[in-house]
Amino acid sequence: MKTILVVDDEADARDLLRTILEERKAHVTTVASPKEALETLEWLGPDLIISDIGMPGEDGYSFIRTVRLE
């Protein structure tokens, strides 16, 4: 079973992705911001991260850059 972290500021998008991915037997954790995602990464260790690109505060591009540097 794959562990997936979904990062999106829109609750509807998070819920839709969770439903689709869980139907395909993935273990899904959702968060609403890049800050929450970085905190979650410390203990989750996902196989895959799906991130929205256009989020307030920090966009998905800078979030992924940060993840790559850690």
C-alpha positions as CSV (number, residue, x, y, z in Angstrom):
1,M,0.0,0.0,0.0
2,K,1.4,3.4,-1.0
3,T,1.4,6.3,1.4
4,I,0.4,9.6,-0.2
5,L,0.5,13.1,1.2
6,V,-2.0,15.6,-0.5
7,V,-1.4,19.3,0.0
8,D,-4.2,21.6,-1.1
9,D,-5.8,24.7,0.4
10,E,-9.2,23.8,-1.0
11,A,-11.1,21.3,1.2
12,D,-13.2,20.0,-1.7
13,A,-10.0,19.2,-3.8
14,R,-8.5,17.4,-0.8
15,D,-11.6,15.3,-0.2
16,L,-11.9,14.4,-3.9
17,L,-8.3,13.3,-4.1
18,R,-8.6,11.3,-0.9
19,T,-11.6,9.5,-2.2
20,I,-10.1,8.6,-5.6
21,L,-6.8,7.5,-4.1
22,E,-8.3,5.5,-1.2
23,E,-10.5,3.7,-3.8
24,R,-7.2,2.5,-5.3
25,K,-6.0,1.2,-1.9
26,A,-3.6,4.1,-1.0
27,H,-3.1,5.4,2.5
28,V,-3.9,9.1,2.2
29,T,-3.1,12.0,4.5
30,T,-4.3,15.4,3.6
31,V,-3.1,18.8,4.8
32,A,-4.2,22.4,3.9
33,S,-0.9,24.2,3.7
34,P,2.8,23.7,2.9
35,K,3.6,24.5,6.6
36,E,1.4,21.6,7.7
37,A,2.9,19.4,5.0
38,L,6.4,20.0,6.2
39,E,5.4,19.1,9.8
40,T,3.6,16.0,8.6
41,L,6.6,14.9,6.5
42,E,8.7,14.6,9.7
43,W,6.6,11.6,10.8
44,L,4.8,10.3,7.8
45,G,7.5,9.5,5.2
46,P,5.1,9.3,2.2
47,D,5.9,7.5,-1.0
48,L,4.3,10.3,-3.0
49,I,3.4,14.0,-2.5
50,I,0.6,15.6,-4.5
51,S,0.7,19.4,-4.1
52,D,-1.5,22.2,-5.4
53,I,0.6,24.8,-7.3
54,G,-1.5,27.9,-6.5
55,M,-1.8,28.2,-2.7
56,P,-1.7,31.4,-0.6
57,G,1.4,32.2,1.3
58,E,3.7,29.6,-0.3
59,D,3.0,28.1,-3.7
60,G,3.5,24.5,-4.6
61,Y,6.7,25.1,-6.5
62,S,8.5,26.6,-3.5
63,F,7.1,23.9,-1.3
64,I,8.5,21.1,-3.5
65,R,11.9,22.9,-3.7
66,T,12.0,23.0,0.1
67,V,11.2,19.2,0.3
68,R,13.9,18.4,-2.2
69,L,16.5,20.3,-0.1
70,E,15.7,18.5,3.1
